[in-house]
Amino acid sequence: MRPFRPQYFLREARRSRVRQVVGGAHRSYASSATNPEVYDLVCVGGGPAGLSLVNALRSNGSTSHLKIALIDSQDLSKISHGQHNASPTDYSNRCSSLTPASMAFLDTIGASPHLNTSRVRPYNHMNVWDGITGQHITFDWATAHGFPSLEPNPITASAISSAESKTIAYMTENSNLVSALLARSAALDASTSHPLTLYSSTKVDNVELGTQSEDPEGVDLRSWPLVTLSNGATLAARLLVGADGPNSFVRTFAGIQSRGWDYERMGVVATLELESPTAAEPESATAYQRFLPSGPAALLPLPGNYATLVWSTHPSYAARLRELNEEDAIAMVNAAFRLSSVDLEYLHTISSGQADEVAWRLQHTQFNNDLVPPQVMGIKKGSVAAFPLRMRHADTYTGERVALVGDAAHTMHPLAGQGLNSGLLDAAALARTISDAVNSGADIGDTLSLEGYNTARYAANHALLGAVDKLHKVYSWQSGPVVWGRSLGLGVVERWGGLKGLFMGGASGGA
């Protein structure tokens, strides 16, 4: 079999004109472009999905020679600088729960050693319960798998994704992950003759298709996307990757439809300071989630006595939470995990005084102290924010010389904490597909070459999106047989260790 030779393909690119209509939307063609810079891959989006894809390709001997450019509108250097100088008591409100499968991928591409481990919190316990019936399920990785009581895995253990993993997930700030991926890319730049071309603080002004062989080396660019940047540069991409979020410019260019619906809910996030543990009750790495009729409230552990809040609720409730003073906001968060849904509905209707109301109601409310999180003592100033919740799924992840990863391909409700993990798995699968194409001497931008990626990820993501969507809808009911059924289901899972183990395997990204 003829080996892959990039110089060959730069001169012998396929000359058949791409279809002018893709997915029902027109793709424009360039009328002129003066000597565009030619790249094997151009990635739009420097978030975790885009950066992990680039690092996966550059860490693989089969694809390390590819000429790659990455574009992001943010100043990525500020993210790294901010992470290195961050205070141990100051955490961002943009955090993610990385599964062992995601951590194993980061380990494979050499990014995990660059994580600031002091800002990562592994956890192996979860408490989940119904806000109406009180039925609950507790996940403990060790007891569910027949192990003795164990501490979570260290952050870069070789057994991180093995059957004996002792960690459900690893909480960290998104900025820590991005900083680690940038550091890994810089390390690769220092050790290779094929450095990454990074366009930071740069926007994409336009994407169109070339109409003629415009490269001085004679490459036929008629089916190649030409990316015009805000700094005036024009890049020709053998393969254009959209890692540019839910409002993807690349997806629009490709004419790929994204379908779904809005949940008419807002996700409220904040960074919390918790009650310090006592010597008799040592600090426990536990995640908490309570399903309320308006949406789930989750409190996820960060290092020390800090945590991140993700509370999905009605837009009017979210607006009220953001308007409260700190004392009343703290009371509302504590109430979300302790008071009845009826109490919470009333508390959302008053403009102030929640602290006094909650204090009085807690004196007359019974709840399981072993189930609820520690008391919230403070909320980081400026960390309370809200964003709309929606479900979207692209009709396909690939087109002619185009591939989508992460939020550009799919967005989901955050109740399962799998959005970023799905994006990382997308990146891993696309990197494998590109490597297969290179090893077989195929054009990495050809539709057939990309089909393996679509096959590997589309069905898996579709199933996950459907499961999360149905879970949200089931827990939105406040009465009737649906409430009885979900309560019964939680009880069955709680009592059946084998079934609980399957649920935990799915939550941690395992089989």
N, C-alpha and C positions, 0 to 999 in steps of 0.2 A: 504494500500500500504506500502511495506517495506521501511523504511526510509533509506536515504543515509548514508553509514558508510564507510569512506575512508579506515579503517583498513581491512574491508571485501574485498574491491576491490584490495587492495595491495596483497592479498593472493589468490584471485579468479579471476584474470584478464583473459580475454578471451584467449583461448589457440589455436585458429585456426591461422595458419600461414598466414601472409599478402601476397597478390599477389607480385611477384617479379618484375613485370613490371607495372608501373603506368604512364599513359599519354605517352606511347611509350619510356620512358627512364628507364634504369635499376637503381634500388636502391641496394646498396651494403649491405652485411651482415657482422657483426662483427665476426672475428674469435676468439677473446677473449676479455674480459673486466673484470678486477678484482674489484669486489664489487663496482659497480657504485652507486652514490648517487641517490636515487629514489625520483622523484618529480611528483606531480600531473600535474603541468604546467611549462614548460620552455619557456620563451619568449626571442628570439634573436632580439635585437634592443631596445635601451633605448631612442628613440625619443618620440614625443608626442603620437603617436598611441600606442606604446608598453607600455609606462608608464601609460597612461590613462586606458588601459585595465587592467593592474595589480592593479591600484588603485580602479577601478570599482569593481573588484572581491573581493578585501580586504575590501571594504566599505560595502559590501552586507552581511548581516547575514547568508544567505544561502551558501555563498562561502568563507567566511572569514577564514575558517579553512584549506583551501587548501594549500598544500605545494608548494610554487612558487619560481622560480629562474628567474632572469633577467640578461642578458648578453649584454654588450656593449663594443665596442673596444675603445671608447673615455673615457677620465677621466671625469666622470660626476661631480665629486666634483669641478672641475675647472669652470664648467658652473655655478653652484650655487654661488661659491665664486666671480666669475666675475660679476654676476648680482647684488649681494648685494653691491659691491664696484664700480658699474658703475657710471660715471659722468652723471648729468642731461643734459649735452650737447653732450653726446657721445652715439650714437645708432648704433647697429649692422646693417649690410645690409641684414641680413636674418630675414625678418619680415613676418607676416601672418595676414590676415584679418579674424578674428573669427566671425562667425555668431551668432546671439542670440541662435540658436539651439545648437551650440557648447558650448557657455557659460553656457547654462542651464545644459548641461551634466556635465561640469566641476563643476558647483555648486552642482549638485546631488552627485557627488563622493567626495565632500569636498575639491576640489583643488582651486576653485576660491578665497577663503579668503587668500590664500598664494601668489596670484599674487601681484607683486609690482605695485600698481594702478597708481603710478606716472609715470609709463612707459607704460601706456595703453591709447589709444586715441579712444573714441567712436566717430562715425560720423553718421549723418542722412541725408546727402546730397551727391548726385553724379551728375556730369556733364559728359555726354558721347556724343561724336560727330564724324562725318565722316570727315576724313582728306581731302577728295576730294570735296564733295558737300557742306560741312559745315552744313548739316542737323544735328540737335542735339536733345537730350532728357535729361531733368533734373529730377532727382529723389529727392523728398523731402518727407520724410516719413510722416510728420505731414500733409502737404496739400493733399497728395495723399489719406490719410485716413480720411480726414475731421476734423483733429484736428487743434487747433490754433498753432501758432509757438511755438515749444517746444525744450528744450535742450535734448540731448541724455540721455538714461537711465543711472543711476549710474551702476557701473561695476558688482555689485552683487545684483541686485534687484530681488525680487521673481517673478516679472512679466516679466522677461527678455525674455521669449519666448512666451508670451501671445499675443493675437490678438491686444493688445494695445501697443505693443512694439514701442518705438520711436527711435530705433537705427537700422541702416542697418547692421553695423558691428563694431568690436572693433579691432583696429590696435595695434599690439604689437610685440616685438621681439620674435623669436622662443625660445631664451634662457630664456626669462622671463617665458614662459609657461613651459619649461622643469624644470626650477628651482622650480616653484610652485608645479609641480607634484612630484618632489623629496622631497620637504618639506612635502607634504601631506603623502607620503610614510613613511618618518621618524616619523611623528606624529602617524601614525598607528602602527609602530614598537614599540613605547613607550607605547601603550595602548593594545597590544595584546600578546598572547602567541605564535602566529604564525608569526614571523617576516619574511620579505622578504630576500631571499638570493641574494645579489647583487654582480655580477662579473663585476666591472668597470675596464677599461683599459685591457680588456681581449678579445681575439679573439677566434672564433670557428675554430678549426683546421680540424675537420671532423665530419660528421654525418653519422651513419650507423645503421642498425638494428641488434639487438641481435639475437643469434641463439639458446640460451638455457636459462633455469631458472638460472640466474647468481646472483640473489640477495640473500643474506644470509637469508632473511625472507621467501624465497621460492616463490617470485613473478616470474611468467612466463614473461620474457621480449622479447619473440621471435617476437612480433609485435611492440615493443617499440623502438623509435629512441634513440640511444645512442650518446650523444653530447660530443665530446672530445674537451677540451679547451686548450688554449696556456699555461696555468699554470699547465697542466698535469691532471686536474680533469676530470672525466667522469660522466655525468649526464644522468640518464634514465628518459624519459619524457612520462607520460601517454598521454599528449597532447603537441606537439611542435608548437609554434606560431612563424611565420615569420613576424617580423615588421622591417626587416633589409634592407629596401629600394629597389630601382628598380633592382639592381643586386643581388637579394635575394639568399643567400646560401641555405636557407630553401626551397625555391621554386624549386631550382635546385635539391636538394636532393629528393624532392617529385616527380620529373619528370613532373611537371606541366608546360605546355607551356605558354609563354607570347607573345602575338601577337600585332602588330601595325606597326607604321612607324615613321620615323624622319621627322620633319618639315623643315629641312635645314634652321633653324633659331636659333639664340642665344638669350638668355634672359640676358640683361645687368641690373645689380642692382647697386644701390649706395645710400648713405645716404646724404640728401641734407639739407642745411640751407636756409630758405626762407626769403624774405623781411619781416621785422617785421611789424605787423599791426599797423595802426594809430588809434587814439581815434575815428575818424570819421568812420573808417572802421574796426570794431573789428574783432578779430581772428575768423575765421569760420572753423568748422570741415567739410570739403568737400573733397571728392575723385574725381579725374579727370582722364578721359581716352579718348584718341584720337586714332581712328583707321586710321592708315596709310597703304599704299599698302605693305610696307615691314613688317608690324606688328604693334600691338597696343603699345602706350606709356602710361603708367599709373603713376600718382603721388598720393601717398596715405599719409594721415596726420599722423604724430607722435606728441607726446606732444610738447607744445610750438610752436616755428616757425621752426620745423623740419619735414621732410617728407622722405619717401622712394620711390625710382624710380624703376620701372620694365618696361624696354623698350625691346620689342621683335623685332628683326631686322635681316638682312642678316649677315652671319658670317664675311664678309669683313667689313661691317659697324661697327659691334661690335668691331672688332680688332682695327679699326681706333679710335673709341671712347675711348678705353682703352689707346691708345698711346698719346692722346692729353694732353697738359698742362691744368692746372685748369681753366684758363681764357677761353680758347677755348672750353673746355668741358662744362662749365657753359653756354656759348653761345649756344651750340648745344642743351642742354636740354631745354632752353627757346625757341629756334627755333622750337623744336619738337611740341610744343603746340600752335605756332603762325604763322609760315611761311607755304607756300604751299609745297606740296609734291615734286614739281619740284625744288624749292629752296633747300629743304633738300637733294635731290639726288645730287645736285651739291656740297653742303657743305661736303658731305661724300667723295667726290673725291679729295679734297685738303688736303695737309698734315698739314697745319697750317694756321693761320690767320682767323679762323672762327669768332672770336670775332668782328673783324672789319667788316667782311662781314655781319654778323647778325645785327649789329648796323645800318649799312646802309640800309639793306633790310627792317628792321622793320619801318624805317621812311617812307617807300613807300608801306606798307602793311596794309590793313584794317582787323581787327579781332574784335571779340566780347569780350570786356574786362570783361563782366560779366560771360563769359564762361570759360576763361583760368585761370590757377592757378597763385598765386603770383609769382613774379620774383624769380628765384633761385639766391642766393647771394654767396653760397659756397658749396663745395663738400668735405665731410670728407676724409681726406687723407687715402689712402689704402682701401677705401670702394667700389671702382669700381671693379666689377667682372662680369664674364659671364659664362653661362652654356648652354649646348645644350637643345633644346626643342624637345620633342617627345611625342607620344601617345602609351601607351602599356596597354593591358588588359589580365590578366591571364585567361586561359580557365575555371578554377574553383577556388574558394577560399578555398576549403577543400579537404583533402584526408584522408587516414587512419592515424589517430593520428597527423594530420597536419592541420593548419589553417593559412591563410595569411590575413594581415591587412595593410592598408595604401599603401605606394608606392610599397610594395612587391606584392600587388594585382593589382594596377592600377596607371598609371601616366598620367597626362593630361597637356594641354597647360595652362599657368598661367593666361590667359586673364580674366577668371571669378573668380580667387582667391579662388577656391574650393578644391584644392588638399588636404591641411591639414584638412579642415573641413570634407571631405569625410573619411579621415583616422580616425578622432575622432568618426564619426558616425559608422564606421566599428567596432571600439573598443566597443562602447556602445551595438551594436547588438550582437557581439560575447559574451560579458559578460552576456547578457540576455539569450543567447542560453545555455551557460555553466550553469547558474543558473537553468534553466528549467531542464537540464539533472540531476543536483544534486538533485533537489526537487523530481524528478521522480525515483531516484535510478538508473539511467543509467550511463554507462561508458562515461565520458566526451570526451574521445578520439575516440569513435566509429563514423564511418562515418554517420550512421543514426542520432546520437545525434547532429552532426554538421550541418546537412542538413538545419536546421532552419536558421542558419546564412547565408548560401549560398542563400537561398530563400529571406531573408530579404534585402540583400545588392547587389546581383549581378545585378539584373535588373535595380535597381535605379542608380547604378554607370554606367552601360552600357548606359543608356539613357543620363546621364550627360556627359559622354565622347563623345557620338555622337553629342550632341548639341554644345558642346564647339568646337569640330573639325569642324563642319559645319559652325559655326560662324567665325572661323579663315579663312576658305576657301572663304566664301562669301566676307569678307572684304579684301581679297588679290587681288580681281579684281580691275583694274584701269579704265576700260571703259566698255561701252555696257549696255545691259538691266539689268545686275546684279546690277550695280551701281545705275541705276534708281530705281530698285525694292527695294534695301535696304534703299535708301534715302526716298522713299515713306513710307516704313514700319516704319522707325524712326519717321516720321512726324505723322503717324496715332497713334502710341503709345504715343507720346508727347501730342496729343490733346485729347486722350481718357483716362480719369483719372482712370476708372475701370480697363482697361487693364494694365495701368502703375502700379497699385497696385498689380496685379498678378505677374508682372515681379519682383517687389520689394520683394514680399513674397518669390519667388524662390531664389533671390539673398541673402536674409537674412536667408535662411535655413528653412523657413516656408512651410506650405502646399501650 
